[in-house]
């Protein structure tokens, strides 16, 4: 077994890859997780990207039969209606890995290079969670959470907290500053999510321009 294979297996044991899905997609007008980007459903595209970073299959939290039909492992949310914070709590309950890489399904500009960096920061950290900071603030839906977070987040949910950043308020966070993110974000789009039809059209155009010519034929 070569070193790369050993490193991949070690990462798989340490980090679980999770895609958060099942939102209302009210601004999009249809389920954005099922929209096509680069010939793939957005949900499948995100799951494959995460798999490439963690070295093992990603798990989707939220959604149902439509997502399972894509060949993905899908788990029901323990906290339906509680938003992403409930999905993060579900993630921590089911995962056997010390760390969970948690990514929303609607972030089309993420890259493997960025996720590799985020995972490396988490594996070297003593914090409860590693959360990047963008020009718009904290990005808790592209972050890494240690199992130490589980009781704190569950208690916050039981107390009625629904905003993700409020649920993380009492945790020890390691943040990744905008300057540290910048080498991975030359266009300032890394954490831009896809909420509306205009966002979808923009993502299609930008990702098509980024793609190698051979992938378009």
N, C-alpha and C positions, 0 to 999 in steps of 0.2 A: 504494500500500500504506500503510495507516494505522499509527500508532505501536504500537497494541496488537498488530497482526499481526506487525510487525517484532520486538517484544519477545518474542512467543511463539516465533517461529522461532529467535531467538537463544538462548532458554532450551532449546529442543529440542536445539540443537547442543551445548550445554554440559552438559546433564543427561539421563541415561538413567533411565527409570523401571523398576524391577525389583520383582516380587512373588516372595517366597520361598514355595514350596509343597512338597508331596511328603512331609510329615511322616507319622508313624504314626497320629495321632489316636487313640491308645490309650484315653485317658480319655473321649473323646466316644463311642467305640464305632462310629463310622462316619466317613467322610471329611468333616471339617468344612468343607473348601474348597467342597464341593458343597451345603452347606446353604443354605436360602433365607432371605434377610433383605430385607424390603421388596420382595419380588417378584423378587429377583435372587439367583443363586448368590453366595455370599460371595466366591469368587475373582473373579467378574466384577465385583462391586460394588467390590472393592479395586482391580482393574485400571483401572476407569473413573475412580475417584477419583484415582489416580496420573496417569492420562492428562490429567485436567483440570488438574493441577498442573504437569506437565512440558511439556505441549503436544504430545505425541506418544504413540503406542501404548506400553503397558507390555509387558514381556516377563516371562513366568512361568518361573522356574527350578525344576525338579523336576516330578514327576508324569508323565503320559503321555497316552495316547489319550483318556481321559475328559476331560482338560482341553482338548485340541486340539478336541474336538467342540463346545466352547463358543465357538469362533471366536477363540481366543487364540493368540498366538505363544508356544510352549512349547519350552524348551531342556532337554536332559538335563543332569543334574548331573555335572560332571567327577569329583566325589568322593562317589559314592553311599555312604551309611552314615556319612558324616563330619559330618552335621548342618548347621546353618546356616552354620558357618564355611566348609565346602566349597562351599556355594551362593554365598556372597559371593565366594569365589575364582573360581568359574565366571563370575559376573557381571562381574568386573573383566577376565577374559580376553576375553569376547566383546564387551564394550561398546567403541564407538569414541568415546564422549563422555568428557571429562575427569572428570566427576563421575557417580556413580551414586546415585540415591535408592533405597534398599533398604528394603522394607517387608514384614513377615510378613503372610500372607494372613488371619490370625485376629485382627486388631485392628479391631473393628467400630466403634469410637468415634472414629476419626481423622476429621479435617476438612480440607477444602481450605485453609482459612485457616492451619491449623498447618503443612501441607506447604509452602505458599507461604513461610512464615516460615523453615522449615528450609532450603529451597532458597536463599533469599536469604542466610542465614548462611553456607552453604557457598560460594556464589559470591564472597563477600567475604572468605573465609578463606584463610590460608596454611597451615592444618593439613593433615594427611593424612586426617583424618576429623572429622566434626562429629556428636557423639553427645549426645542429650538425657539428662538425669538426672531420674528421678522419685523419689518417696518410697521406692520399692523398689530404687533403684540405677540403674545404667547401662541404657539402652535401645538396645542395638546393632542391634536388628531393626526400628528405625524411625530410620534414620540415613543420613547421606550419606558416601560413600567416594570419595576421589580415586584416580586410577590409580596414584599413588605407593604406595598400600597393597599393590598386587598382589604384588610379590616377597616382601614381609615375611609376608603371610598365607600364601602358598604355602609358604614355608620353614617356617612354624609347622606347617602341616598335614603336611608331609613329616617333621617331627620328632615327629609323633604327637599334636600339640595338637588338641583337639576343642572345648573350651570357648571361646566367642566372645571373651569378655573377655580370656582368656589370650592368644588369637591377636592381640589388638590392643595388648598390653602395651607393646611397644617402638615403637609409632607415636606421632606427635605428634597428640594429640587436642585439639580444641576442644569443650568441653562447654557445653551449654545448661542452666542451673540450674533447679531446680524453680520458683523465683520467676519466671524468664523464661518458663517453660512455663505458668504459672498463668493468664494472660489467655486462653489457648486451651483451658483445662481446668477450667471452672467446676464441673463435677460430680466431678472427681477420677477420671475414667474414661479419659482420652485413651489411655493405654498398656495398659489392661486387655485381656488377650487372652481368647479364647473356647475354653476347654479341655474343659469338661464339659457335659452336657445342661442342668444348672442355669444355667451361664453363657449358654448359647444361649437359654434361656427368658427370662433377664434382659435380654439384648440385644434380643430381639424386643419385649419390653414397653417398654423405655426408648426404643428407636428409634421405635416406633410413637407414643409420646407426643411425641417431638420433631418428627415429620413434620408438615408443613402439612396441614390438613384436606383440601385439594383433592387431595393425593397419595394419600389413602386411599379415594377414590371411584372 
